[in-house]
């Protein structure tokens, strides 16, 4: 469902050209669980942002569900992103003035779905994330793990086919991190393609497939020899 061909992403820093992504060729099938690892500055987050259409390749081709993303205009990109892609970030990115329920509901509201249809979807999301008793709490009234579960619920409320997680446990304690990973993996078990950028080698070993990136290139691409 995801296919990258000869992808380059260059940044100009003063007089120097930085090759954030250098000749990336990658295919990811529906339902895969892929971890992306490597040192800081290796291109992991740039790759994730490009797949999520938050960034654009300098050259090369990107196909999502057989559609050439590199030929889309901004409006077509936004429609494809809203339909197919969900994002979970290390810093949560919740709106402080909105409750947990309102944060989760926001993508449905922006998509123009009426309140009668939104309500049961949000109720189900709160239930599945064990957040019913926190529905009306603001983000600053929630623990880190609860905030990340709200972020996951918001990212998946529109039923995307791909979930992109950038260091999803980076700001969490060990127990909260383990709970969040279990939540993400349960979504993958339901068929969502899960792509996780992480520095955590333990988390990386849990995935079905692991990429290691160095200096903007894919150094290794391995299938896991273990099962969760």
Number of C-alpha atoms within 10 A of each C-alpha: 15 17 18 20 15 15 21 22 22 16 12 9 8 7 6 8 10 15 18 21 26 19 18 17 16 15 11 17 12 15 18 18 23 26 26 24 25 21 13 12 13 20 24 29 20 19 25 20 16 17 24 21 19 13 13 20 19 14 15 16 18 25 17 17 13 10 14 13 18 17 12 12 9 10 9 12 17 13 12 18 19 18 15 17 21 25 22 24 20 16 16 19 13 21 13 12 12 16 21 30 23 20 23 29 24 17 18 19 13 9 12 10 12 10 12 8 10 18 14 11 17 24 16 14 23 22 14 13 16 14 20 16 9 17 19 14 16 19 23 12 14 15 12 19 22 20 21 29 27 30 25 26 28 27 24 23 20 19 16 17 18 27 24 22 23 21 17 25 26 15 16 17 11 12 11 18 19 15 17 21 17 12 17 22 19 12 17 20 14 9 15 22 24 25 26 26 24 23 19 14 11 9 17 21 18 19 23 18 19 22 19 18 22 19 18 23 20 22 11 11 15 11 12 14 10 9 8 7
